[in-house]
Amino acid sequence: MKVFFVASEVNPFVKVGGLADVAGALPKALASLGCEVYVVMPMYRQVSLDSYDVTEFVKDLDVPLGYGNETASIKRISLSDNVSLYLVDNGAYFQRETLYNFPDDPRRFIFFSRASFELAKILGPDIIHCNDWHTALLPGYVKYFWDRRQVGTLFSIHNLAYQGLCDRDMFIYSGLPDIAFNPEGVEFYGKFNIMKSGIVYSDMINTVSPTYAEEIKTPEFGCGLDGLLRSRADVLVGILNGIDEEEFNPQIDRYLLVRFSSDSLEKKEENKKFLLGELGLVYDENVPVISFIGRLWDQKGIDIIIQAIPELMSRDVYLIILGTGSEYYHQVLNQFKEQYPDKISINLKFDNRLAHLIYGGSDFLLMPSRFEPCGLGQMIAMKYGTIPVVRGVGGLKDTVKENETGFVFFDYTYNALLESIDRAINLYNDKDRLNIMRKRIMLEDHSWNNSAKIYLDTYNKILELKKR
């Protein structure tokens, strides 16, 4: 089966969030099941191809859009026997200092989607697999403009909160026909909702966890699209993400001071001692290390972490935070760092090495998300014997079970968070129970193997639907 996999970011080339991890790992897992996978992403300024053999696949690809034709050049590199990466290049759109957050983002990713569609017509896949709003127009283009042999479409929702909402002039730019601009199509209260194209026109839809697939059909989590999603419930499924066990594995992790497994848990303590030393904190085997790795936005629960910090600091714990986000949270966290210099380490940056050290050396990882489509941090933490403390939403609810594989709370309050942290501290003080849970979570299977099989089954189901 030929799979055309389109995403706005792909690890290890560029990464902002979990989408990049999925786009980097899932194609490899699909290839191991016999698929030929064409991965497609923009050629950002940040992408380095120095260690790859690059083929100029198409120098001038004609991209028809609503205000006239534009041009993309396509570069190709081979990632493995059955996985190729195609990079869509246009300097005006992608040679910028960051990947996202520009006023013309809708235009940039409309261009990327249409260029990808034109590339798909050349490559002739069996399945076009699109991810989030940046690529959501492809099912619409297939609906109205596909003139090749039959192709199936799958649209993956990684985060429904970001929908590519923009003015109608961007609908004209997209080149979709006028009949598509209506409430049953891509119109949303007079605006152009790019994500709706993926939801309305794809053959099937999936989210990145079973619980999130149910949540987004409710007003609380549906971000205004819950009615539309309920209407497509018969083709909406939840498929849990996996983690790349070549990157996240304490037995082979190049960043750890000492590598370890579930049979050598005593070595985890050496990584804890090293981590604290790196961050200027004094190691004490009786004091647990509680960490947070992620974006400093309300979605990730950083607001209730901040509310909890003063009371948390009355306990005998260390707190480590790694991430970037809102300037307001940067300022507040730096104030706490000054107030509690011997108990808190605040690291306002993206640092992959430090993230691995934190996973390897922490006792507990906080993920108190307001909502969480899947979450990878809790699964990575488990692989390293670091016990997750999570709010029971989305993929966190699917992967963490109270007192079995971590600690779970439900009310979005700092008091509920503190209560779950206290249960974790009680476990830490009972070393026998602590090590039993550590071993249990390290043996959990969060690889892509099972999930990739479900994706392949979904592709086959789409192709069967197309035959009817």
N, C-alpha and C positions, 0 to 999 in steps of 0.2 A: 504493500500500500504506500502511495506517495502522499506525504503530509506537508502542506504549506503552512508553516507556523509563523505567525506575524506578531511581533511585540515591539514596544517602544524602548525597551531596555533588555539587555541580555548579559548575564554574568558569564565570564569575567571581564567582558569588554567595557561595559558601563553598568553601574548599579546605583539606584536611588532607594528602591524598596524591594519587597519580597517578590514582585513580578519578575525581576531580573534573575532571582534564584530559580524560579520555576522555568523561565525561558532558557536558562543554562542547563538545567538538569533533566527536565522532562524529555526533550528531544533525544538525549543520549539513551534514556530508558526505553523510549519508543524504538530507537534503532536496534537495541538489543533484542527486541521482539520481532524484528524483521522488517520494520518500516524504513522507507527512505524519506528523510526529513530535510526539508528546505526551510531553514530559519531565516527570517527577514527582519531587519531593523534599520533605523537611520544611521548614516555615517556621520556621527557627531565628531566635533573637534577632539573630544576626549578619547576617542577610540585609537589605540595604537595597534598597528599591524606589523610591527618590526620583525616579529618572530614567525610570521606566516608567509607562505607563498600566495601572492595575490594575483588573481586573474581578472582582467577587465572583461566582465561578462557582456555587458552592453554599454557602449560609450555614450550613446545618445538615445535614451528611451523616451518616446513621445508620450506625454501625460496630458490627456484631454481634460480640461476643466471648464467651469462655467464662464469664465472671462477670457478664455483662449487657451491654447496649448502651452505647456511648459516642458522643461527637459530635466530628466534625471539620468545620472550615470550609475551603473550597477557594477559593483565589485564583488567577486566571489572568492571565498577561501574554503578549503576542506578542513573540517574539524575532526572527522573520522571517516571510516569507510562509507558510512551511510548517513552522515550529517554534514550538510554544507551551510555556510553562512553567506547570505546575500545582503550587501550593504547598499542602501539607497542614498545616493549622494546628491546634494544640492546646497552649494555654499551659502546661499541667502537664507536658507531655513535652518541648517544644522551646524554651521561653523560659528557657534556662540559659546559664551563662557560657562553656561549651565545647560542642562537638558530641558528644563521646564520653566514655567512661571513667566512667560512673556505674553504681552497683550495679544500677539498674533498666534498663540498656540493653536487655536482652532484651524487657522489657515495652514500652519505648518503640518499638522497631522492629517488634515484633509488631503494635502498634497502627498504625504507619505502613503496614505491609504490608497489613493488612486494609482500612484506609481506602483505600489505593491500589487494591485489588481492587474495592471498591465503586465507585470512580471509573471503573475500566476498564469495568465493566458499563454505565455511563452512556455512555461514549465509543465503545464497540464497536470496538476495534482488530482488525486481522488478526493481529498479533504482540504478545505481551507479552515484553519483554526486561528481565530482572532482573539485578542486579549485586551479587555478594557476599552474605554472610549476612544483611545488613540487609533484603534484599528477597527472600530465598530462599523465603519461605512462599507467594509468589504462585502458583508452579506447583502446590503442594499445594491451595490454594484453588480453582484452576481444575479440578484433578482431581476434587474432591469437591463443589464448589458452583457451577460455571459452568453457567448455564441459558440462555445466549444462543446466537447463531450461533457456529459453530466458531471457535476461536482457537488459535494456535500459541504455544508458550513456548520461549524460549531463556534459559539461565542462564549468565552469564559469571562465571568464577572469576578474580578479580584477585589474591587472596592466600589460599591454602588454609589458612594457619596460623590464621586467625581464623574460627571456625565458629559462634559464638553458642551455645555449650554452656551449658545451664542446667538447673534442676531441673524435675521433672515438673509442678509447679504451673503453670509457664509454658506447658507443653503444653496443660493444661486451659484456660488463659487464651486460647490461640491459637484455640480453637474448632474445631480439626481433629477429626475423628471418632476414637473410641477405637481403631478398627482400624488407624489410622496409627501407633500407638505400639508398634512391634515392630522387631526388628533389620533387617527388609527395608524398613521405613519410616523414621521419624525418631528411633527410640530409639538410643542409643549408650551401652552399658554402664549401663543404668538411667537415663541422663540424656536430656534433650531436646536433640538436635542440630539447630539451625535450618537450617544449611547443607545437611544431608542432604535436606531437602524439595526444594531446588533440584536436587540431583543425582539424586534418585530419581524425581521427578515431571515434570521438564521434558522436552519433546520432544527437544531437543538441548542439549548443554553445550559451552561453549568456554572456553579459557584465552586469555591475552593474548600468547602466543607459541607457536610450534610445539614448541620444545624443552621448555617447561614442561608442555605437554600430555602429553609422554612421561614427564617426570620424576615427575609426581604419581601415576603408576601404579606407582611403586616405593616400597618401605618408607622409603627415605631421605628422600623429599620428599613422601610421601603423607599425612603427619600423621594416621595412623590410618585414613584412608579409601581407601587405595590399592586394597584388594580391591574395594570398591564401584565405584571408578572403572574398574578393569579390567573389571568386569562390564558397564559401559556404554561400553566403548571404541568400539563401533560408531557411537555418536552423539556422541563427544567429539572436538573439533577444536581446533587452535591457530590463532588469528588475531592476527598481530602488530599491536600498537598503532601509531598514527601520532602525529605532533605537529602542533599548530596552527601553521601557517606564517604566520598573521596576527600571532600573538603572538611567535613565535620566528623572527626573520628579520633578520640583521644589516644588510640593505639598508634596512629601515624601522623598526628598533628605536628607540623614542623615548628609551630609557634610555642608549644609548651616546653617548659624547662625539663619536665619528666613526663614521658608518655606512660599511660596506664590503661587498665581494663577493669572489668567488674571483678576479676580475680586478683587484682593488685590495687585495691582501693586506698591502701595506706599511702600510695604514691601521690594521690590527689592532694594530700595535705602539704606535700612539698611544693606543689604548684600554688596552693593558697599562700604559703609563706613567701614565695617569690613574688606573687601578685601584690601583696600588701607592701613588700619592700619597694617594688617599683613605684607605688603610689604614695610612699612616705608614711605609711601606717605601720604600727607595731604589731607583729604577729602574736596572737594568744590563742592556743588551741581550744580554749573554753569559750571563745567569742565567735559567733557565727558571722559570716560575710553575706550580706543581702545586697543584691545588685539589680540594676535596671539598665537594659540596652535598648535603645529605640529612639524614635522621633519625639521631640519634646512638644507634642501637640495634645489637645484635650482628648482626641480619639484614643490615645495610648494610656490615658489615666494619670498623666503626670500632675494634673490638678489635684487629685486626691492624695497622691504621694506627697506633694508639697504640704497639704493640710495635715498629713499624718506625721511629718518629720519632727516637729517639736516634741510630740509625745513619744515617738519612736526613739528619739535620742535619750530618753530617760531609761531605756533598756540597754543591756550590755550587748551591743551589736555594732558592726561596721556597715556603712551604706556606701555603695559605689554606683555612680550614675555615669553612663556614656551615651552621648547623642547630641544632636543639634535640633533647633526648631525656633519657637517663638522667642523673640528678644526679651519679652517680659519674663519668661521662665528662665532664660539665661541669667538675668539680673537677680531674680529671687534665689536661684540655686547658688549663685556666687556669694550671696549674703549668708546663706546657711554654711557654706564652706568656711567663711571667715568666723562664723559663730561657733562652729564645731570642727576645728581643724584636725583634731586627733581622732575623729570618728567618721568623717565624711570625705569622700574623694569625688569631686565633680570634674568631669572631662567633657567639655563642650566641643566635640569634634567627631569626625568619622575616622576611626582607627581600627582597621581590620585585625591587626596583630593584637591590640589591646582587647578587642572583643573576644578573640579566642582565649586569651589569658583569663578573662573574666569568666567565660563559660567553664574553663578548666579549673579555676581556683576558688570559685564561689560555692557557698553552701546552698543558697536559695536565689531564685530569679523571680522578680516581680513582673507580672503582666496584668495590671488591673484595668484592662481596656474598657472604654465605654461601649465600643463594638469592635469585633475582630473577625473578619471574614474567614481567616484560617489561623494565621500566626505560625511562624517558624521557630521563633525564639524558644518556646516551651519544648519543642521537639529536639532542638539542638541541645538545650540545657540537659534534658534527660540523657542524651547520649553521653554526656560528661559527668553524670551522677550528680548534677546540680538540680535540686528539687524545685519545681515551679509552684509559684503562688499566684493564682489567676482568678479573674472574674469569669463566671460561668456563662459566657456568650460565644456564639460562633464556633470556630474551630477549637477554641480553648476548652469549651464544654465537651467537645468530641474527643479530646485527647488527654484531658487531665481528670482523674477521678479522686474525690476526697479520700484522704488517708491511704490511698493505694498508690497513686502516681503523682501525688502533690496535694495542694490545698486549694479549695475553691470557695469563693464567696459570691453573692449574687446582688445585694443592694449596692448601688453605686454611691458609696459613702466612705469617708476615710475611716470611720469607726469599724465598718465591716472589713475593710482592708487590714486594720490593726488587729482585729480578732483573728483573722487568718494567719497573720504574721506571728501572733502569740502561739497559735497551735504549732506553727513551724518551729518556733524556739523551743517549745516543750519537747518536740521530737528530737531536736538537736542535742538536748541534754540527756537523752536516752540513746547512747551510742549504738547499742545493739539494734534497736528499732530503726535508727537512722541508717545504718549500713544495710539492713534488710531492704528498706525502701530504695536506697541508692542502687543496689544490685538489680532490683526489680525494674526500675525505670531505664537502666542502661541496657537491659535485654529487650525492651520494647522495640518492635519493628516499625520504624518510621521512614524506611527507605522508599524510593520511588517504584520499587518492583510491583507492589500490589496496585498502586494508583495508576501506573502506566498501563497495566492490563485492563483496568476499568475504562481508561480513555480509549484504548484500542477497541474494546467492546462497544463503546459509545460511537466511535467512528463507523463500525460495522452496522450498528443499528441505524445510523443516519443513511448509510448507503442502501440498506434494505427499505427504509421509508421512501427513498427516492425512486425505487423500482415500482412502487404501488401506483 
